[in-house]
Amino acid sequence: MSSQPSDNALIQQLQLLLTGYGYNFYNQTNQARADDLLVRERASYFLAQAVSTLAQLRSDYHTRFVPPLTRANPDPPQEAMAQLRAIEAAQQALAKVESGIRGMAVPSQDRIWWRFRQEQSLLMRLLNFDLTLVRASEQIYQYVSRMTPEDWSQQSGALQQMTRQLAQTVTERERFLLLPL
């Protein structure tokens, strides 16, 4: 039986009975839709872990490079404070990308989509985008987890570049859904 809607009332009722009134776990389209959600959740998980690791790195950096304030030295070193702000900016950038991934759109199941797009192939292409997101997110997490406070100033540029590439992939995926096929 086709997963596309029919105009025949009897066939519509039969489709509803066989698909659990709106969702069929065995339908390849629904499996692709669920896989898309699972893959994006995994990418989001890796980014959340990277943000958490950066928070710990920021704390370690503060402990290592910002001495306790005294009367003789009431101001913290400006270079160390700039590095702390850079770590915080990296955290915020990753958190922004992570929330963007969590809130990504998936095409709805309605007659308009069935008329203009092949839903199965569209979802498979979205899944390919999302697999790229997972790989990049895992790479960022692995990179951040190997960083030490001493390494931060030399390695922060590479992290910024990876974050920009991931954000670009997110933007391309969003733009893909806007393109007429």
C-alpha positions in Angstrom: 0.0 0.0 0.0 1.3 3.4 -0.9 2.2 5.8 2.0 0.8 8.7 0.0 -2.7 9.9 0.8 -5.6 8.8 -1.4 -8.8 10.6 -2.3 -10.9 7.5 -1.9 -12.6 7.5 1.6 -12.3 3.7 1.9 -8.6 3.7 1.2 -8.1 6.6 3.5 -9.8 4.7 6.4 -7.8 1.6 5.6 -4.5 3.6 5.6 -5.5 5.0 9.0 -6.2 1.6 10.4 -2.9 0.1 9.1 -0.8 3.0 10.1 -2.0 3.5 13.7 -3.9 6.7 12.8 -1.1 8.7 11.5 2.2 6.9 12.2 3.6 3.7 10.9 6.7 2.5 12.5 7.6 0.2 9.6 7.2 2.8 6.9 10.6 3.7 5.5 9.7 7.4 5.4 8.8 7.4 9.1 12.0 5.5 9.9 14.0 8.1 8.0 12.2 10.8 9.9 13.0 9.2 13.2 16.6 8.5 12.2 16.9 12.2 11.4 15.8 13.1 14.9 18.2 10.6 16.5 21.1 11.8 14.5 20.5 15.4 15.3 20.1 14.5 19.0 23.6 12.8 18.9 25.2 15.9 17.3 23.5 18.1 19.9 24.8 15.8 22.7 28.4 16.0 21.5 28.2 19.8 21.3 26.6 20.0 24.8 29.5 17.9 26.1 32.0 20.2 24.4 30.3 23.2 26.0 30.6 21.5 29.4 34.2 20.7 28.8 34.9 24.3 27.8 33.3 25.4 31.1 35.7 23.1 33.0 38.6 24.4 30.8 37.7 28.0 31.7 37.7 27.1 35.4 41.1 25.4 35.1 42.5 28.3 33.1 41.3 30.8 35.7 42.9 28.7 38.5 46.2 28.3 36.6 46.7 31.8 35.2 44.8 34.3 37.3 46.5 34.7 40.6 44.6 35.7 43.8 44.0 39.4 44.0 46.0 41.2 46.7 46.4 44.8 47.9 49.7 45.0 46.0 48.2 43.5 42.9 44.4 44.3 42.9 43.9 43.8 39.1 44.0 40.4 37.3 46.3 40.1 34.3 44.6 41.5 31.2 45.9 38.9 28.9 44.5 36.1 31.1 41.2 37.8 31.3 41.1 38.2 27.5 41.7 34.4 27.2 38.9 33.7 29.7 36.6 35.9 27.6 37.7 34.0 24.5 36.9 30.6 26.1 33.5 32.0 27.2 32.9 33.2 23.6 33.8 29.8 22.3 31.3 28.2 24.8 28.6 30.6 23.7 29.2 29.9 20.0 29.0 26.2 20.5 25.9 26.5 22.6 24.3 28.6 19.9 25.0 26.0 17.2 23.8 23.2 19.6 20.5 24.9 20.1 20.2 25.5 16.4 20.7 21.8 15.7 18.1 20.9 18.3 15.5 23.2 16.8 16.1 22.3 13.1 13.0 21.8 11.0 11.9 18.5 9.5 9.4 18.6 6.6 5.9 18.1 7.8 3.7 15.2 6.6 1.0 16.8 4.5 -0.3 16.8 1.0 1.7 19.8 -0.1 5.0 18.0 0.6 3.7 14.9 -1.2 2.7 16.9 -4.2 6.0 18.8 -4.7 8.7 16.7 -3.2 9.6 13.1 -2.8 9.6 12.8 0.9 11.7 9.6 1.2 14.5 11.0 -0.9 14.3 14.4 0.8 14.6 12.8 4.3 17.6 10.7 3.1 19.3 13.8 1.9 18.6 15.5 5.2 20.0 12.5 7.0 23.2 12.9 5.0 23.4 16.5 6.2 22.8 15.4 9.8 25.5 12.7 9.6 27.9 15.4 8.6 26.7 17.4 11.6 27.4 14.4 13.9 30.9 13.8 12.6 31.8 17.5 12.9 30.3 17.7 16.4 32.1 14.6 17.6 35.3 16.1 16.1 34.8 19.3 18.0 34.1 17.4 21.2 37.3 15.3 20.8 39.3 18.4 20.1 38.0 20.2 23.1 38.4 17.3 25.4 42.2 17.1 24.6 42.8 20.8 25.3 44.6 22.0 28.4 44.7 25.5 29.8 48.3 25.8 28.6 47.2 24.9 25.0 44.3 27.2 24.8 46.0 30.3 23.3 47.6 28.2 20.5 44.6 26.0 19.7 41.7 28.4 20.0 41.9 29.4 16.3 41.3 25.8 15.1 38.3 25.5 17.4 36.8 28.7 16.0 37.4 27.4 12.5 35.7 24.1 13.3 32.8 25.9 14.9 32.4 28.2 11.8 32.4 25.1 9.5 29.7 23.4 11.6 27.6 26.6 11.7 27.9 26.7 7.9 26.7 23.1 7.6 23.7 24.0 9.8 22.9 27.0 7.5 23.2 24.8 4.4 20.8 22.3 5.8 18.3 25.0 6.6 18.7 26.5 3.2 18.2 23.1 1.6 14.7 22.9 3.0 13.9 26.2 1.5 15.0 25.3 -2.1 12.2 24.1 -4.4 12.9 20.6 -5.7 
